[in-house]
Amino acid sequence: MIGIDTNLLVRYFVQDDARQVRQVDELIDFARERLRISDIVLSEDPSVVNAAYADYRDGQADSPDYLIGRRHAAAGCEHTVTFDKDLVAHPAFVVL
């Protein structure tokens, strides 16, 4: 098994770095049946994942942060508390 990190999936879906997209495509072609995506990397709800990717594309923070915030919001949380100052402008987060 080969685990896939969030930033590989971001490159695959967002297509914002041609070299990295090629690398991810090659990995998927090579190891398709052996890849594992953890639930922290990919939510079960595609609308949450798509919203998190849009946040990442438009924001300053790392993609897992946005996925965490969106998953918390989908679960009914008022906000997600963080120390990450890159999330200060996002309404789903409160920066301490």
Sequence and secondary structure as in RCSB ss.txt:
>XXXX:A:sequence
MIGIDTNLLVRYFVQDDARQVRQVDELIDFARERLRISDIVLSEDPSVVNAAYADYRDGQADSPDYLIGRRHAAA
GCEHTVTFDKDLVAHPAFVVL
>XXXX:A:secstr
 EE  HHHHHHHHH   HHHHHHHHHHHHHHGGGEE  TTTS S HHHHHHHHHHHHHSSS HHHHHHHHHHHHT
T S EEES GGGTT TTEEE 
